[in-house]
Amino acid sequence: MKALVQHVYGSVETLTWEDVPDPVPADGEVLVRVHATSVNPYDWHFMRGEPYVARLMTGGFGLRRPTVGVLGCDLAGRVETAGRRFSPGDDVYALLPRGAYAEYVCVSEDLLAPMPANLTHEQAAAMPMAALTAWVALDGVSAGQRVLVNGASGGVGTFAVQLAKAFGAEVDAVCGAANADLARSLGASHVVDYRSADFTRTGRRYDVVLDIAGGRSLFACRRVLERPGRFVAVGGPAGRWLQPAGHVFAALAAGPFARRRVVLADAVACPDKKAVLGELAALVERGAVTPVIDRSYPFDDLRTAIAYQEAGHAGGKVSVTLGVPG
């Protein structure tokens, strides 16, 4: 089969197209033909091995060379081999640890969920990492609360605005002026252009601040957080040595001093990925959530798709299709 393979850290030019052996499912796995995938910062951080500090962490990138041969964590596809829960022909989607940048992948049935019935594979592949992260970040949000999403126009942000609205919260969005209409269409009541205004000085206050874009410290965000409020760290500007990990860890460390609850939204560590994907599918099928796709690329242009997402200008998700029906 064809796969985009990583042997060394670096830019997209270090990724090589190779013919590799077809995977063989182990016990508890099924073989899935990949119909679509998408690109996340998670993928290109692994590609570059940055921030460097992550190479020193348990379960990180690998100190000198990558531990992951085929990247890609978002999967939407069709089951090829029978398992205990899934049958050939079933349309499924999943958040994988790796391997979706290939024509086929073996997936544990414990990770697979039935695809939302009203989505194409391309749309479904835009969901797992970004929508799961938004779900984890908004855990506990209830009707009547006020939520601020800083970085509302990206992959996680577009899902977060919709999910907060679906949970009954009032949502404000921080993004560039070019994406203000998009944020409003997703459910934002008020939009702040980060280039012309400081959202920490608007006088508005929130029960939850979801920080995807970074750029402002926890102590600055404390000005807009209610005393029992929660600051949720997702990411921040990329860097070679520490960022965005440094921004997130700084917020977690400063929480006790800022007298605000600080939590990390980590979709990878979520123990119930399959169950959450099922909940998300239900929301999609009733029209409460819709994936926002900025650009779509064919599989052969996957390296171009990665470079575009890494540039940081996408309004929503960057999807990749493998040219198969669905």
HELIX and SHEET records of a PDB file:
HELIX    1   1 VAL A   12  THR A   14  5                                   3    
HELIX    2   2 PRO A   41  ARG A   48  1                                   8    
HELIX    3   3 TYR A   52  LEU A   56  5                                   5    
HELIX    4   4 HIS A  121  ALA A  125  1                                   5    
HELIX    5   5 PRO A  128  ALA A  137  1                                  10    
HELIX    6   6 GLY A  155  ALA A  166  1                                  12    
HELIX    7   7 ALA A  177  ASN A  179  5                                   3    
HELIX    8   8 ALA A  180  LEU A  186  1                                   7    
HELIX    9   9 PHE A  199  ARG A  201  5                                   3    
HELIX   10  10 LEU A  218  CYS A  221  1                                   4    
HELIX   11  11 ARG A  222  VAL A  224  5                                   3    
HELIX   12  12 ALA A  245  ALA A  258  1                                  14    
HELIX   13  13 LYS A  273  GLU A  285  1                                  13    
HELIX   14  14 PHE A  299  ASP A  301  5                                   3    
HELIX   15  15 LEU A  302  ALA A  311  1                                  10    
SHEET    1   A 2 LYS A   2  VAL A   5  0                                        
SHEET    2   A 2 THR A  16  ASP A  19 -1                                        
SHEET    1   B 5 TYR A 104  SER A 108  0                                        
SHEET    2   B 5 GLU A  29  VAL A  39 -1                                        
SHEET    3   B 5 ASP A  74  VAL A  79 -1                                        
SHEET    4   B 5 ASP A  91  LEU A  95 -1                                        
SHEET    5   B 5 ALA A 113  PRO A 114 -1                                        
SHEET    1   C 4 TYR A 104  SER A 108  0                                        
SHEET    2   C 4 GLU A  29  VAL A  39 -1                                        
SHEET    3   C 4 LYS A 317  THR A 321 -1                                        
SHEET    4   C 4 ILE A 293  PRO A 298  1                                        
SHEET    1   D 6 HIS A 190  ASP A 193  0                                        
SHEET    2   D 6 GLU A 170  CYS A 175  1                                        
SHEET    3   D 6 ARG A 146  ASN A 150  1                                        
SHEET    4   D 6 TYR A 206  ASP A 211  1                                        
SHEET    5   D 6 LEU A 225  ALA A 233  1                                        
SHEET    6   D 6 ARG A 261  LEU A 264  1                                        
END                                                                             
